[in-house]
Amino acid sequence: MQQQESNLLDDASVYGWISILLHWVTAIAIIALWFLGKSIFASSTLEIDAQRSLHVSIAASVWLIVLARIIWRVRAGHPHVRGQTLFIHRIAKTAHYAMLIALLLMLVSGPVMVWAGGYPVGVFSLFAIPGPVPESESLRDLAWFVHSNSALLLLVLVMLHIGGALKHLMFHSDDTFARMIWPGKRENKE
């Protein structure tokens, strides 16, 4: 029982189930949202509103999960890969924090963009979240600028992140890739 409970949380060198689950749920949601967001502008005029509505609905549905991911990672820190130099660990940690900042900017700018456009944030036609900000074209444009540029930054950082994971998988004999799929063996603290 002790081992199962300890597998929920991270320690100095191992990710726990909470981190692993939040990582993959967020990754899947962000990838889906990125493709949906890009498809809005590739859609015909008749489909744009439906695509935008789907993007907003999915984003609103996973908003709290993504926020939980950000808070959890900041609170839990970053386990250190065995054999990784402190310099490389700091670079990886900085890249992770940059991804979290880009995610946070998107979490704020997305709803603000909708609200500043004069609309509530609709969630699959089930309910709508009214805006706390007034309708404002300049605020909507600023929110769109932040949202779209954060998405681009996030794309670049995710590609670097995937590249780093593949580098570890193919060229290193560490467990970096595997530890984001299943909690690794914990070091004895006795």
Secondary structure, DSSP 8 states (H G I E B T S, - for coil): -HHHHHTTS--SS---HHHHHHHHHHHHHHHHHHHHHHHHHHS-HHHHHHHHHHHHHHHHHHHHHHHHHHHHHHHH-----TT--HHHHHHHHHHHHHHHHHHHHHHHHHHHHHHHTT--EEETTTEEE--SS---HHHHHHHHHHHHHHHHHHHHHHHHHHHHHHHHHHH--S-TTGGGTS--------
